[in-house]
């Protein structure tokens, strides 16, 4: 009987292995899809929209060929469309009923540009001759294909979906077959061992006679089965095992693999950049500034820096070219990023809106304050630029902000939901610097822990006393440095506002024929002389970060960070 069981197991093993190899190729084909597109036009860009990429489930790859150099980028479909703008491009659509490829063209006649290096892309690469790349998918991802932005885009493109089933049935059948084979070998071994035991001597040994015994009759509630009956029962149980295994294997092989596929689970991104994008942008800004500082190349600086941050560094480069005693400005720290506050993505109906990022980084040096980098992307084809580089004040007065994945709404410079118009802050804060607590605006600011206010107001008093001693007079004026005020909302619905306040000191001699001299080396270098008989006008730029409460709040405006740099020194005509 054991040989019969071993034979059945051996047959089941062969069927399972053969069936596994038989469905291997059809199974692989049923878990993947491939759609090929031929692009007839010679436009510079090809867009694979999100609807095409998500037509099937599974890992998505893009294959392209037909040109010498191929550029690939994936990102939010809205961002790709905004970057393309009015340029001509081809769009690879897929009929969701017939799954037939459909290539359409959009002709608007706009100017083309090189898409490489744009901050709009979540990932990008350039390859030679042939591209095969896995798409980094989010719920809004699309793909842009191009060359250098001026030559034609790839001609032959394929989108490939590689689904990952929960159970690999061919593999299960093959492994199951080998398990059955092992069971058959074990059963054969047991059968041969049993036969060897049965081949021993079987002589009958006569029993001694016994006397008559009394046998008590016991009524059985359960019928007694003999040895033959027990053998039949065991035989049925042994036979059931291989039959069940074979049946399971056959059913497994015949089941539809597509029923076990996982549907796509793509992460949703509601802010203007992903974490990887943000870190890449900050790192590139830091590298660009570092290289420009090393060579004092303000033209290279323009690629990533604008506004007051650009003006201050340009002046520093000029001073360094005049004297070796002028130190470099502090480098930009790229990591670690301790606070990341990207702008929340605007609604589609609003169209393109300038985008803002606020990032706090901390240097390894214990003597350096954490830096606040405020960046803005003004247009789709222009990368983020550093507008403000601000050292945070030592007090722990940084407001509560949303998580990086949530982001924050932008604050317009004419926002009426805050306690004061943002354009008025430099004037009000400056008036408080000039007049102290006697200023009518002093009650609007939290001055108790404002070290910048304490230092600057004291410095103004000292300058006034020194100038009056030499027979001159000084006037301090504070004004808005540039119109590009950048802000994002906080958790308390206030605003974290970055702006520039220019400090202008006008020094004029009282007596005719007297002169005004300068002591600081940087002021002498900019002026080109030791002083002026007609008077001086000295301008400093202050990049300031304020927390401005919402209208109706009992909180006061407080300064969160400040950085200062010399802009100009000139004689009064």
C-alpha positions in Angstrom: 0.0 0.0 0.0 2.9 2.4 0.8 4.2 1.9 -2.8 0.8 3.0 -4.1 0.9 6.2 -2.0 4.5 6.9 -3.1 3.4 6.5 -6.8 0.5 8.8 -6.4 2.8 11.4 -4.8 5.3 11.0 -7.6 2.6 11.5 -10.2 1.2 14.6 -8.4 4.8 16.0 -8.2 5.3 15.7 -11.9 2.0 17.3 -12.7 2.6 20.2 -10.4 6.1 20.9 -11.7 5.0 20.6 -15.4 2.0 22.8 -14.8 4.1 25.4 -13.1 6.5 25.6 -16.0 3.6 25.5 -18.5 1.9 28.6 -17.1 5.1 30.5 -16.4 5.1 32.5 -19.6 1.3 33.2 -19.9 1.3 34.2 -16.2 4.1 36.7 -16.8 2.3 38.2 -19.8 -1.0 38.4 -17.8 0.7 40.5 -15.0 2.2 43.2 -17.3 1.2 45.5 -20.1 3.2 47.4 -22.7 1.8 50.2 -25.0 4.0 51.6 -27.7 3.7 55.1 -29.2 5.1 56.5 -32.4 5.5 60.3 -32.3 5.2 61.8 -35.8 5.9 65.4 -35.0 9.3 67.0 -34.5 8.2 69.1 -31.5 10.7 69.5 -28.6 8.6 68.1 -25.9 6.5 64.9 -25.2 4.1 64.8 -22.3 2.9 61.5 -20.9 -0.1 62.5 -18.8 -1.2 61.0 -15.4 -4.2 59.4 -17.0 -2.0 57.3 -19.3 0.5 56.3 -16.6 -2.4 55.1 -14.3 -4.3 53.2 -17.0 -3.0 49.9 -15.6 -1.8 48.7 -12.2 1.8 48.0 -11.4 5.3 49.5 -11.4 5.5 51.9 -14.3 8.5 52.3 -16.6 9.1 54.5 -19.6 11.2 53.4 -22.6 12.3 55.9 -25.3 14.6 56.0 -28.3 15.1 57.6 -31.7 17.4 60.4 -30.8 21.0 60.7 -29.6 20.3 62.4 -26.3 17.2 61.8 -24.2 16.0 63.9 -21.3 13.5 62.5 -18.8 11.7 64.2 -16.0 8.7 63.3 -13.8 6.7 65.7 -11.7 3.3 67.1 -11.0 1.3 67.2 -14.3 0.2 70.8 -13.6 3.9 71.8 -13.1 4.9 70.2 -16.4 2.1 72.0 -18.2 3.1 75.3 -16.6 6.7 74.8 -17.6 5.8 73.9 -21.2 3.6 77.0 -21.3 2.8 78.0 -24.9 5.5 75.8 -26.5 4.5 73.1 -29.0 4.4 69.6 -27.6 3.0 66.1 -28.3 0.7 64.3 -25.8 0.6 60.6 -25.4 -3.0 59.5 -24.6 -4.5 56.1 -24.1 -8.0 55.1 -25.0 -9.3 53.8 -21.7 -11.9 51.6 -23.4 -9.8 50.0 -26.2 -6.4 50.7 -24.6 -5.2 51.9 -28.0 -2.4 54.6 -28.2 -3.5 58.1 -29.3 -0.9 60.8 -30.0 -2.2 64.3 -30.1 -0.3 67.6 -30.6 -0.7 71.0 -29.0 0.5 73.9 -31.2 0.8 77.3 -29.6 4.0 78.6 -31.1 5.8 79.6 -27.8 9.6 79.6 -27.3 11.4 76.4 -26.4 14.0 76.1 -23.6 16.2 73.4 -22.1 14.2 71.6 -19.3 17.3 70.2 -17.6 17.9 71.5 -14.1 14.5 72.8 -13.4 13.2 72.8 -9.8 9.8 71.8 -11.1 10.9 68.2 -11.6 10.8 65.6 -8.8 13.4 63.5 -10.6 15.3 63.9 -13.9 18.1 62.4 -15.9 19.7 62.5 -19.3 20.9 59.5 -21.2 22.4 58.6 -24.6 20.5 56.8 -27.4 18.0 54.8 -25.3 16.1 55.4 -22.1 14.5 52.8 -19.7 13.5 54.3 -16.4 11.1 53.5 -13.6 8.7 56.4 -12.8 8.6 57.7 -9.3 4.8 57.8 -8.9 2.6 60.1 -6.8 -1.1 60.6 -7.4 -0.5 63.5 -9.8 2.7 62.4 -11.6 3.2 62.9 -15.3 6.4 62.5 -17.4 8.2 64.9 -19.7 10.5 63.7 -22.5 12.8 65.9 -24.5 16.3 66.3 -25.9 18.0 69.6 -25.1 14.8 71.6 -25.5 15.7 72.8 -29.0 16.0 69.5 -30.9 13.1 67.1 -31.4 11.9 64.8 -28.6 12.2 61.0 -28.8 10.3 59.3 -31.7 9.6 55.9 -30.2 8.2 55.7 -26.7 6.7 52.8 -24.7 5.0 52.7 -21.4 5.4 49.5 -19.5 3.4 48.3 -16.5 4.9 45.5 -14.4 2.3 44.2 -11.9 3.4 42.4 -8.8 0.8 39.6 -7.9 0.3 38.6 -4.4 1.0 34.9 -5.2 3.4 33.7 -7.9 1.5 30.6 -8.9 4.1 29.1 -11.3 6.7 29.3 -8.4 4.2 27.9 -5.9 3.5 24.9 -8.3 7.1 24.2 -8.9 8.1 24.3 -5.3 5.0 22.3 -4.4 6.0 19.7 -6.9 9.4 19.3 -5.4 7.8 19.0 -1.9 5.6 16.2 -3.2 8.6 14.5 -4.8 10.4 14.6 -1.5 7.3 13.1 0.2 7.3 10.3 -2.4 10.9 9.5 -1.8 10.3 9.3 2.0 7.3 7.1 1.5 9.3 4.7 -0.7 12.0 4.6 2.0 9.4 3.7 4.6 7.9 1.0 2.3 11.2 -0.7 1.6 12.1 -0.6 5.3 8.8 -2.3 6.1 9.4 -5.1 3.6 12.8 -5.9 5.0 11.2 -6.3 8.5 8.6 -8.7 7.1 11.3 -11.0 5.5 12.4 -12.5 8.9 11.4 -16.2 10.1 7.7 -16.9 10.8 7.7 -20.4 12.5 4.8 -21.2 14.8 5.6 -22.0 18.4 3.1 -24.4 20.0 1.3 -23.1 23.0 0.9 -25.1 26.2 -2.7 -26.4 27.0 -4.8 -24.3 29.3 -7.8 -25.1 31.4 -11.3 -23.9 30.8 -11.9 -20.2 31.6 -15.0 -18.2 32.3 -15.5 -15.5 29.7 -17.8 -12.7 30.8 -19.8 -11.2 28.0 -19.6 -7.4 27.8 -22.0 -5.5 25.7 -20.2 -3.1 23.4 -21.8 0.3 22.7 -19.3 0.9 19.8 -18.9 -1.7 17.1 -15.4 -3.3 17.2 -13.4 -3.1 14.0 -10.9 -5.7 13.1 -7.4 -5.2 11.7 -8.6 -5.2 8.1 -11.2 -2.5 8.8 -8.6 -0.3 10.4 -6.3 -0.8 7.4 -9.1 0.3 5.1 -9.7 3.5 7.1 -6.1 4.4 7.2 -5.8 3.7 3.5 -8.6 6.2 2.8 -6.9 8.9 4.9 -3.5 8.4 3.2 -5.1 8.5 -0.3 -7.0 11.7 0.6 -3.7 13.7 1.2 -2.1 13.5 -2.2 -5.5 13.9 -4.0 -6.1 17.0 -2.0 -2.6 18.4 -2.8 -3.0 17.7 -6.5 -6.5 19.2 -6.6 -5.2 22.3 -4.8 -2.3 22.6 -7.3 -4.6 22.2 -10.3 -7.0 24.8 -8.9 -4.1 27.2 -8.2 -2.8 26.8 -11.7 -6.2 27.5 -13.3 -7.1 30.5 -11.1 -6.9 33.9 -12.7 -3.7 35.7 -11.7 -5.2 39.2 -12.2 -7.5 38.7 -9.3 -4.6 38.8 -6.9 -3.0 42.0 -8.2 -2.5 45.0 -5.9 -4.1 48.2 -7.0 -1.8 51.4 -7.2 -1.4 53.2 -3.9 0.1 56.6 -4.8 1.0 59.2 -2.2 -0.7 62.5 -2.4 1.4 65.7 -2.4 -0.5 68.9 -1.4 2.6 71.2 -1.2 4.6 72.8 -4.0 7.6 70.5 -3.5 8.3 67.1 -2.1 10.9 66.6 0.7 13.5 65.3 -1.9 12.9 68.4 -4.1 13.2 70.8 -1.2 16.5 69.3 0.0 17.9 69.3 -3.6 16.9 72.9 -4.0 18.5 74.1 -0.7 21.7 72.1 -1.4 22.0 73.6 -4.9 21.5 77.2 -3.5 24.1 76.6 -0.9 26.6 75.2 -3.5 26.0 78.1 -5.9 26.6 80.7 -3.2 29.7 78.9 -1.9 31.2 78.8 -5.4 30.3 82.4 -6.1 31.8 83.5 -2.7 35.0 81.6 -3.6 35.4 83.4 -6.9 33.5 86.6 -6.0 31.4 86.1 -9.1 28.1 88.0 -8.7 27.0 86.8 -12.2 27.0 83.2 -10.9 25.2 84.4 -7.8 22.3 85.7 -9.8 21.3 82.1 -10.7 20.1 81.4 -7.2 20.1 84.7 -5.2 17.9 87.8 -5.6 16.7 90.9 -3.6 18.5 92.1 -0.5 20.5 88.8 -0.2 22.0 89.5 -3.6 22.7 93.2 -2.9 24.5 92.6 0.3 26.8 89.9 -1.2 27.6 92.0 -4.2 28.8 94.8 -2.0 30.8 92.3 0.0 32.5 91.1 -3.1 33.4 94.6 -4.1 34.9 95.3 -0.6 36.9 92.0 -0.7 38.3 93.1 -4.1 39.6 96.3 -2.5 41.1 94.8 0.7 42.1 91.4 2.0 41.0 92.5 5.5 37.3 92.2 4.5 36.1 88.8 5.6 33.7 86.6 3.6 30.0 86.6 4.6 28.8 83.5 6.5 28.2 80.5 4.2 24.8 79.1 3.7 24.1 76.0 5.7 22.2 73.3 3.7 21.7 70.7 6.4 20.4 69.6 8.7 17.1 71.2 8.0 15.3 71.7 11.3 12.1 73.4 10.0 10.8 73.1 6.4 7.7 75.2 5.5 6.7 74.9 1.8 3.8 76.8 0.4 0.5 74.9 0.0 -0.3 74.1 -3.6 -2.8 76.7 -5.0 -6.1 75.6 -6.4 -5.9 74.7 -10.2 -8.4 77.4 -11.2 -6.0 80.1 -9.8 -3.4 79.2 -12.4 0.3 79.8 -11.8 1.1 81.6 -8.5 4.7 82.5 -7.3 5.8 79.9 -4.8 7.5 80.4 -1.5 9.7 78.1 0.7 10.9 78.8 4.2 13.6 76.6 5.6 15.6 76.7 8.9 19.0 75.1 9.0 21.5 74.7 11.8 25.2 74.9 11.6 27.5 72.5 13.4 29.2 75.5 15.0 27.8 76.3 18.4 28.5 80.0 17.9 26.5 80.3 14.7 22.8 81.1 14.9 20.3 79.0 12.9 19.6 80.4 9.5 16.2 81.1 7.9 16.3 80.8 4.1 13.4 82.4 2.3 13.2 81.3 -1.3 10.7 82.2 -4.1 10.0 80.8 -7.5 8.5 83.6 -9.5 7.8 81.8 -12.8 7.6 78.1 -13.9 10.9 78.3 -16.0 12.8 80.2 -13.3 14.3 78.3 -10.4 13.9 79.1 -6.7 16.0 82.1 -5.6 17.2 83.1 -2.2 15.6 86.4 -1.3 16.3 86.5 2.4 19.0 84.9 4.5 18.2 85.7 8.2 19.9 84.7 11.4 17.3 83.7 14.0 17.4 85.5 17.3 18.5 83.4 20.3 15.2 83.5 22.2 12.8 80.7 21.6 10.1 82.8 20.0 9.7 81.0 16.7 6.0 80.6 16.0 4.2 77.2 15.5 4.1 76.2 11.9 2.5 73.4 10.0 4.2 70.1 9.2 6.2 70.0 6.0 3.7 67.6 4.3 0.9 70.0 5.1 2.5 73.3 4.2 1.1 76.8 4.6 -1.0 79.3 2.6 0.9 82.4 1.4 0.4 85.8 2.9 -0.1 88.6 0.4 1.8 91.9 1.1 -1.6 93.7 1.2 -3.2 91.0 3.4 -6.0 92.7 5.5 -6.3 89.8 8.0 -3.2 90.7 10.0 -2.9 93.3 12.7 -1.1 95.8 10.5 -0.4 96.3 6.7 2.9 94.6 6.0 4.3 97.6 4.1 4.0 99.7 7.2 6.1 97.5 9.4 9.5 99.0 8.5 8.3 102.5 9.1 6.6 101.6 12.4 9.5 99.6 13.7 11.9 102.3 12.5 10.0 105.0 14.3 10.2 102.9 17.5 14.0 102.6 17.0 14.2 106.3 16.7 11.9 107.4 19.5 11.9 104.3 21.8 8.8 103.9 24.0 7.7 107.4 23.1 6.8 106.2 19.6 3.1 105.8 19.1 3.9 102.5 17.4 6.0 101.1 20.3 3.0 99.3 21.8 2.5 97.3 18.6 5.8 95.4 19.1 7.1 93.0 21.7 10.3 94.7 22.6 11.1 92.9 25.9 13.3 90.2 24.3 14.2 92.0 21.1 18.0 92.0 21.1 18.2 93.6 17.6 16.1 96.5 18.7 18.1 97.0 21.9 21.4 97.0 20.0 20.3 99.1 17.1 18.6 101.8 19.2 21.6 102.0 21.5 23.9 102.3 18.5 21.9 105.2 17.1 22.1 107.0 20.4 25.9 106.6 20.5 26.3 107.7 16.9 24.2 110.8 17.6 26.3 111.7 20.6 29.6 111.2 18.7 28.4 113.3 15.7 27.2 116.2 17.8 30.6 116.3 19.7 32.4 117.0 16.4 29.9 119.7 15.3 27.7 117.7 13.0 24.2 116.4 13.0 22.7 113.0 12.1 19.3 111.9 10.9 18.1 108.3 10.9 15.5 107.1 8.4 14.0 103.6 8.1 12.0 102.5 5.1 10.9 99.4 3.1 13.9 98.1 1.2 12.1 96.3 -1.6 8.5 95.5 -2.5 8.8 91.7 -2.5 7.5 90.9 1.0 7.3 87.1 1.5 5.2 85.4 4.1 3.5 82.2 5.0 0.7 81.5 7.5 1.4 80.0 10.9 -0.7 77.5 12.9 -2.2 80.4 14.9 -3.3 82.0 11.6 -0.7 84.8 11.9 2.0 85.4 9.4 5.7 84.6 9.3 6.9 87.6 7.3 10.3 88.3 5.7 11.0 91.8 4.5 13.8 94.4 4.1 14.2 97.5 6.2 16.8 100.0 4.9 18.5 102.2 7.5 19.7 105.5 6.0 22.0 107.7 8.2 22.4 111.2 6.8 25.3 113.1 8.5 25.9 116.8 7.7 28.4 119.2 9.2 26.9 122.2 11.1 29.7 124.6 10.5 30.8 125.8 7.0 34.1 124.3 6.0 33.8 121.4 8.4 34.0 117.8 7.2 32.5 114.4 8.1 34.9 111.6 8.4 34.3 107.8 8.5 36.1 105.3 10.7 35.0 101.9 9.6 37.2 100.2 6.9 34.3 99.0 4.8 32.7 102.5 4.8 36.1 104.1 3.8 36.5 101.6 0.9 33.0 102.2 -0.5 33.4 106.0 -0.1 36.9 106.0 -1.6 38.1 108.6 0.9 38.3 109.3 4.6 35.3 111.6 4.6 33.3 114.4 2.9 33.0 118.1 3.5 29.4 118.1 2.3 28.2 115.3 4.4 27.6 111.5 4.0 24.6 109.2 3.4 25.2 105.7 4.7 22.7 102.9 3.9 22.4 99.5 5.6 20.1 96.8 4.6 18.3 94.7 7.3 16.7 91.5 6.3 14.1 91.0 9.1 11.7 88.1 10.0 8.6 89.1 11.9 5.7 87.1 13.4 2.6 89.2 12.7 -0.6 88.1 14.6 -4.0 87.9 12.9 -6.3 90.9 13.2 -8.1 91.0 16.6 -5.4 89.1 18.4 -4.0 90.3 21.8 -0.5 89.3 20.7 2.1 91.8 19.6 4.3 91.8 16.5 7.6 90.2 17.4 11.0 90.0 15.7 12.1 86.4 15.1 15.3 87.0 13.1 17.6 89.7 11.7 20.7 90.1 9.5 22.4 93.3 8.4 24.7 94.3 5.6 26.2 97.5 4.3 24.8 98.7 1.0 26.3 102.1 0.2 28.3 105.1 1.4 28.3 108.3 -0.7 28.9 112.0 -0.3 25.9 114.4 -0.3 26.1 116.7 -3.3 
